[in-house]
Structure formats: structure tokens, C-alpha cells
Amino acid sequence: MHNVFRNARKCTSFSRNHQNVQNAVCFPASSSAINRKFSSQGTEPEYDVVIVGGGIVGMAAAREMLMRHPNLKFAVLEKENRLAAHQSGHNSGVIHGGIYYKPGSLKAKLCVEGLHLSYKYFDEKGIPYKKCGKLIVAVAKEELPRLEDLYNRGIKNGVPDIQMVDGAKIKEIEPYCQGLKAVWSPHTGIVDWGLVTQYYGEDFKSLGGEIHLNFEVKDFKVAQESKVKAVAANKKGIQVTASNGQSVRCRYVLTCGGLQSDRLAELSGCSREPRIVPFRGEYLLLNPAKSHLVKGNIYPVGHLILVSHSSVSTLPQE
Ligand SMILES: Cc1cc2nc3c(=O)[nH]c(=O)nc-3n(C[C@H](O)[C@H](O)[C@H](O)COP(=O)(O)OP(=O)(O)OC[C@H]3O[C@@H](n4cnc5c(N)ncnc54)[C@H](O)[C@@H]3O)c2cc1C
């Protein structure tokens, strides 16, 4: 079983340089202890709580739970050889302001709160970001009622400093953009969420959490020999097994599988509903010679989006 860990190298220092961070295979400080347990003893590492999925949701949940319950033992199980290998490392990088969500909904509340907490965290950690703002531009009269609706939602949701601006102000903010009116959200920004996930991982490990990479969960079961005794005694009676045969034990499991979340839910004995419905989108990259044409995030009232993504990981904070 120790072969599983063969290619992993320990992250002794955490570089702020994004390139280094992406290339590093981050591993828990106690990885050697885990190796020994797997190989020589043949015993399974035991935890109070296991989180399946090392995307931003799994890492954020793991970090927060460990901060709230420092006496419990936590582990994250991730099937890839690094954190944030899927959506969390491949998205538009927008720090959303909370304009679109239904007023009063939890999404609206958490998005606005999350914006403030995110910037605070980035500043504390020195994570590069760009608060470049966002314009939602109406180019035809028939789009104005929908734009007005978005503005009112933004006001109700408490989106900071949101404004309705006219054509002249649009030009001032984005000189190459034309429109009748626009919603302007100056605090919307961009960040490398994959990098943020790596930082969450470092926080988690520094608090004593363990991360098992290359651990593709294939099965959850109440361990046969402990069905009666361990579960009744509230011991680590759940066995989580990987596709390579490795396993860990725990008392509680939280699955955060992103696009695999319905499959993991089913595997863990829950309903597969709601199901993940994949759909395809496309990104078009602006020729670098033309990058001055877009300064921030420009959204239509409809569906196409222009996002200024000039390598945010190397951008100075603004
Ligand atoms: C194209 C696109 C653009 C987006 N743009 C933005 C944006 O600009 N701003 C924004 O805030 N959000 C954006 N999002 C949404 C955001 O990226 C997601 O909400 C977020 O990344 C979800 O994180 P996650 O941890 O749930 O999923 P993921 O990042 O997919 O993580 C799930 C993890 O679970 C692991 N896993 C799955 N099955 C198993 C298993 N059996 N065993 C072990 N591990 C397993 C996977 O390997 C993966 O690492 C965008 C999403 C997409 C797709």
C-alpha cells in the first residue's frame, strides 16, 4: 500500500508563488506516520471525521470544522494527486458580489458575506487578487427592465456600493464598452480559487488535519467486525475504501465530490437526487495584444461574459 504514496513529496514550506504551489503535491505533515501505519502494521488510520473531496468546498468545510473542533481528528480524501484539480482550479475566478440571488435567500446572504470574508482572508495570507469590478451592460431598450430588476436585487442583497450608471459612466469605467445603462459592482473581483484551496489545505494541515491524495473513494461500509461493538460504542466503525485497496476508518463522513457528488451520495447510502446534469460552455481567450480592451468583468444582461483574467496570480493587490 505504501506505493500509493511513492510519488508524493512533502510540502515543508508553502510558496506564495502560484506556479510552485500548483506543481507541488501537498501532503500532510504526518504523512510518514501514515505510510508506516499502512505498510508495516497493515492497520488503518483512524479519524473522527473524514471529508471526501479536496476541492474548495471540501477543503473549506474541513478547515472550518477543524477550527471549531480542534480536539477531533480530521482527514480529507482526494482522488487526484493534488487539491483543486477539477472545478475549483478551473473556473472563471470571479469573486461574486451577490447580485443575482433571490433576496432573502441563504445564497444571497452568504455570497455577500463571503465576498467580505474572502478579501479579508486574501489580505491576511497575501493571496493576489484584483478588485476590478463588474459591469452588467444593457445594450438594447428591451434589456432595461431586466437590468433594473438586477439592480434592485443587488440593493436588497446588500451588494456593497452597487450603482446604476449611464452610457458616459460606462465609458469611464470601460473605455471600449458601449451601452445604454449598466449595473456597476465595484467590489466584484478575480482571484485564483485553486490557489485559495491550496491555502485552505495548508491551514488545515497546520491545525493537525491530514490530507490523503490519490485516494479515490470506492466504498463506504460499517466495518464487519465492528458492526455491533464499535458503532454501539461510538468508535470508528465506518470503513472508507479506495480503488487501490487502501482504507481508513472514521465516525463521520462528509462528501464534497463536486461533479461526482451525486455518485458519492449514492455510494454512501443516500439518495442520488438531485443529479448532476453536465453542460458544456466555451471560453474564448482575448489576444494579449488586445487585452487593454477589457479592464474588468463585463457581463451582458444575457449570457456571454468578458472577464479580465490577465494572470491574476501575478497581479499586485489593488
Ligand atoms: C466553468 C466554471 C466556471 C466557474 N466560475 C466561477 C467563478 O468565477 N466564481 C465562483 O465563485 N465559482 C465559479 N464556479 C463554481 C466553482 O468553481 C464551484 O462551485 C466550486 O469549484 C465547487 O467546488 P467543489 O469542491 O464542490 O468541487 P470540485 O472542485 O470539483 O471538487 C470536488 C473534488 O472531489 C474529488 N472527488 C470526486 N469523487 C471522488 C472520490 N470518489 N474520491 C475522492 N475524491 C473524489 C474530485 O477529484 C475533486 O477534487 C465555476 C464553475 C465552473 C464549472
The ligand as an SDF file (V2000), in Angstrom:
LIG
                    3D

 53 58  0  0  0  0  0  0  0  0999 V2000
  -16.6640   26.7570  -15.8740 C   0  0  0  0  0  0  0  0  0  0  0  0
  -16.9050   27.1730  -14.4550 C   0  0  0  0  0  0  0  0  0  0  0  0
  -16.7100   28.4940  -14.0830 C   0  0  0  0  0  0  0  0  0  0  0  0
  -16.9530   28.8830  -12.7680 C   0  0  0  0  0  0  0  0  0  0  0  0
  -16.6920   30.1700  -12.3930 N   0  0  0  0  0  0  0  0  0  0  0  0
  -16.7970   30.5260  -11.0910 C   0  0  0  0  0  0  0  0  0  0  0  0
  -16.4260   31.8240  -10.6650 C   0  0  0  0  0  0  0  0  0  0  0  0
  -15.9870   32.6510  -11.4550 O   0  0  0  0  0  0  0  0  0  0  0  0
  -16.5480   32.1340   -9.3530 N   0  0  0  0  0  0  0  0  0  0  0  0
  -17.0260   31.2340   -8.4460 C   0  0  0  0  0  0  0  0  0  0  0  0
  -17.1220   31.5760   -7.2510 O   0  0  0  0  0  0  0  0  0  0  0  0
  -17.3800   29.9760   -8.8190 N   0  0  0  0  0  0  0  0  0  0  0  0
  -17.2640   29.6130  -10.1110 C   0  0  0  0  0  0  0  0  0  0  0  0
  -17.5970   28.3500  -10.4950 N   0  0  0  0  0  0  0  0  0  0  0  0
  -18.1130   27.4350   -9.4930 C   0  0  0  0  0  0  0  0  0  0  0  0
  -16.9810   26.8640   -8.6360 C   0  0  0  0  0  0  0  0  0  0  0  0
  -15.8580   26.5360   -9.4160 O   0  0  0  0  0  0  0  0  0  0  0  0
  -17.5310   25.6280   -7.9300 C   0  0  0  0  0  0  0  0  0  0  0  0
  -18.6910   25.9820   -7.2050 O   0  0  0  0  0  0  0  0  0  0  0  0
  -16.5310   25.0400   -6.9480 C   0  0  0  0  0  0  0  0  0  0  0  0
  -15.2570   24.8660   -7.5210 O   0  0  0  0  0  0  0  0  0  0  0  0
  -17.0680   23.7090   -6.4620 C   0  0  0  0  0  0  0  0  0  0  0  0
  -16.1100   23.1550   -5.6150 O   0  0  0  0  0  0  0  0  0  0  0  0
  -16.2430   21.6600   -5.1520 P   0  0  0  0  0  0  0  0  0  0  0  0
  -15.2210   21.4470   -4.1030 O   0  0  0  0  0  0  0  0  0  0  0  0
  -17.6630   21.3710   -4.8190 O   0  0  0  0  0  0  0  0  0  0  0  0
  -15.9610   20.8060   -6.4680 O   0  0  0  0  0  0  0  0  0  0  0  0
  -14.5900   20.3140   -7.1350 P   0  0  0  0  0  0  0  0  0  0  0  0
  -13.5970   21.3950   -7.2610 O   0  0  0  0  0  0  0  0  0  0  0  0
  -14.9760   19.6130   -8.3840 O   0  0  0  0  0  0  0  0  0  0  0  0
  -14.0330   19.2920   -6.0680 O   0  0  0  0  0  0  0  0  0  0  0  0
  -14.5550   18.0050   -5.8980 C   0  0  0  0  0  0  0  0  0  0  0  0
  -13.3950   17.1100   -5.5780 C   0  0  0  0  0  0  0  0  0  0  0  0
  -13.8840   15.8300   -5.2280 O   0  0  0  0  0  0  0  0  0  0  0  0
  -12.9650   14.8760   -5.7170 C   0  0  0  0  0  0  0  0  0  0  0  0
  -13.6430   13.5900   -5.8190 N   0  0  0  0  0  0  0  0  0  0  0  0
  -14.7110   13.2690   -6.5870 C   0  0  0  0  0  0  0  0  0  0  0  0
  -15.0290   11.9730   -6.4190 N   0  0  0  0  0  0  0  0  0  0  0  0
  -14.1420   11.4750   -5.5090 C   0  0  0  0  0  0  0  0  0  0  0  0
  -13.9440   10.1830   -4.9400 C   0  0  0  0  0  0  0  0  0  0  0  0
  -14.7100    9.1410   -5.2650 N   0  0  0  0  0  0  0  0  0  0  0  0
  -12.9380   10.0220   -4.0490 N   0  0  0  0  0  0  0  0  0  0  0  0
  -12.1390   11.0670   -3.6970 C   0  0  0  0  0  0  0  0  0  0  0  0
  -12.2730   12.3010   -4.2240 N   0  0  0  0  0  0  0  0  0  0  0  0
  -13.2650   12.4950   -5.1190 C   0  0  0  0  0  0  0  0  0  0  0  0
  -12.5630   15.4350   -7.0790 C   0  0  0  0  0  0  0  0  0  0  0  0
  -11.3400   14.8880   -7.5470 O   0  0  0  0  0  0  0  0  0  0  0  0
  -12.4730   16.9170   -6.7720 C   0  0  0  0  0  0  0  0  0  0  0  0
  -11.1630   17.3290   -6.4250 O   0  0  0  0  0  0  0  0  0  0  0  0
  -17.3910   27.9310  -11.8050 C   0  0  0  0  0  0  0  0  0  0  0  0
  -17.5860   26.5980  -12.1900 C   0  0  0  0  0  0  0  0  0  0  0  0
  -17.3270   26.2210  -13.4950 C   0  0  0  0  0  0  0  0  0  0  0  0
  -17.5080   24.7760  -13.8810 C   0  0  0  0  0  0  0  0  0  0  0  0
  1  2  1  0
  2  3  1  0
  2 52  2  0
  3  4  2  0
  4  5  1  0
  4 50  1  0
  5  6  2  0
  6  7  1  0
  6 13  1  0
  7  8  2  0
  7  9  1  0
  9 10  1  0
 10 11  2  0
 10 12  1  0
 12 13  2  0
 13 14  1  0
 14 15  1  0
 14 50  1  0
 15 16  1  0
 16 17  1  0
 16 18  1  0
 18 19  1  0
 18 20  1  0
 20 21  1  0
 20 22  1  0
 22 23  1  0
 23 24  1  0
 24 25  2  0
 24 26  1  0
 24 27  1  0
 27 28  1  0
 28 29  2  0
 28 30  1  0
 28 31  1  0
 31 32  1  0
 32 33  1  0
 33 34  1  0
 33 48  1  0
 34 35  1  0
 35 36  1  0
 35 46  1  0
 36 37  1  0
 36 45  1  0
 37 38  2  0
 38 39  1  0
 39 40  1  0
 39 45  2  0
 40 41  1  0
 40 42  2  0
 42 43  1  0
 43 44  2  0
 44 45  1  0
 46 47  1  0
 46 48  1  0
 48 49  1  0
 50 51  2  0
 51 52  1  0
 52 53  1  0
M  END
$$$$
